[in-house]
Amino acid sequence: MSEYNRVYNFSAGPSVLPLPVLEKVKDDLLNYQGSGQSVMEMSHRSVYFKKIIEEAEADLRELMGIPDNYRVLFVQGGGIMQFSMVPLNLLRNSKKADYAITGSWAKKAYKEAAKYGDIKVIASSEEDNFTWVPKFGREQLRPDADYVYITSNNTIYGTRYNYVPDTGDIPLVTDMSSSILSEPVEVEKYGLIFAGAQKNIGPAGVTIVIIRDDLIGFADEKTPSYLDYKIHADNESMYNTPPCFAVYVAGEVFKHLKATGGIKAMQEKNLRKAAKLYDYIDASSLYKCPVAKEDRSLMNVVFVTGNADLDKRFVAEAKEAGFVNLGGHRSVGGMRASIYNAMPEEGVDALIAFMQKFEAANK
Ligand SMILES: *Cc1c(COP(=O)(O)O)cnc(C)c1O
């Protein structure tokens, strides 16, 4: 890392990318594979870009084991726009949907959906400031709900679902923005998975939607064309200009993941990284993790000292020492170390060493 004077970046998003991918992008920047142009400059209808987007999809399908009856869409608008696209497309019969509220993102999604239908909160951990993830199953659901909605990993509160809720025949929709590609996923258990790229995939600008094909084609006729999944599916994500450069970098991340052992190897590394950090925090007399042990995120590790001034000092001193973006979300304070796929294990080791030093100096 020192070669470029890079810091250890614990940002929750946009976040660190694998160095070999950045180097590859740098090498390709001015003349992408003999095209004489950068990817930023070429037509999205060119043979070069067609190959880029097709390979990105094929590699993602291979990495995640996405079944043939699912479509992969590359769209814009971020995770936030999916908060609208999901209800606009999937409230197709009863106009009812059941939402589990496990953090601010889930709450925002719920509020957006409530503009379009009869949306029910079926589970929530808000009373406890979202420090755990509720268990629910078919019994809690309305049998005629059009879909059920969860947030797989709660980026701000540092929690995650450690199980896939059983929703029977009701399609399960999940916001996987901050955990996609961090561990294997049984795609067939979901009706729709979406993820903004800038946490665990690539640069901001592209959002990935993985949707079971029988759920496509139900948008209300007043739905803006861009927000209709069918438009994107029928046009192979080329209804309009896609975010070409972001798709390209995401594709390079997929290739890098494939070349380094795929998602299983990535999961093992992520489990090791998270275990080291949580074990250290749990054993420490200065730091505490407020999250219930069984629901702790592998990607976003939230911790506090219990003293807001000391937390601020920690974040500032960490920054001086080359560990950046360790402040908790502006709504919760404290600290948060986002240790996405691209955070090397040495980064976590170095952070723990810094935390030990800070602890010794502040006994
Ligand atoms: C970051 C994030 C979002 C919002 O994504 P944008 O791309 O900024 O719209 C939504 N959900 C989750 C879980 C996130 O982490």
The ligand as an SDF file (V2000), in Angstrom:
LIG
                    3D

 15 15  0  0  0  0  0  0  0  0999 V2000
  -25.6290    2.8760    1.3510 C   0  0  0  0  0  0  0  0  0  0  0  0
  -26.8880    2.1280    1.4890 C   0  0  0  0  0  0  0  0  0  0  0  0
  -28.0540    2.5350    0.8250 C   0  0  0  0  0  0  0  0  0  0  0  0
  -28.1450    3.8070    0.0000 C   0  0  0  0  0  0  0  0  0  0  0  0
  -27.4700    3.6690   -1.1610 O   0  0  0  0  0  0  0  0  0  0  0  0
  -27.3200    4.8710   -2.2100 P   0  0  0  0  0  0  0  0  0  0  0  0
  -26.5620    4.1720   -3.2850 O   0  0  0  0  0  0  0  0  0  0  0  0
  -26.5990    5.9730   -1.5520 O   0  0  0  0  0  0  0  0  0  0  0  0
  -28.6720    5.2420   -2.6680 O   0  0  0  0  0  0  0  0  0  0  0  0
  -29.1760    1.7550    0.9450 C   0  0  0  0  0  0  0  0  0  0  0  0
  -29.1760    0.6380    1.6860 N   0  0  0  0  0  0  0  0  0  0  0  0
  -28.0730    0.2200    2.3490 C   0  0  0  0  0  0  0  0  0  0  0  0
  -28.1240   -1.0180    3.1680 C   0  0  0  0  0  0  0  0  0  0  0  0
  -26.8940    0.9520    2.2670 C   0  0  0  0  0  0  0  0  0  0  0  0
  -25.7980    0.5460    2.9310 O   0  0  0  0  0  0  0  0  0  0  0  0
  1  2  1  0
  2  3  1  0
  2 14  2  0
  3  4  1  0
  3 10  2  0
  4  5  1  0
  5  6  1  0
  6  7  2  0
  6  8  1  0
  6  9  1  0
 10 11  1  0
 11 12  2  0
 12 13  1  0
 12 14  1  0
 14 15  1  0
M  END
$$$$
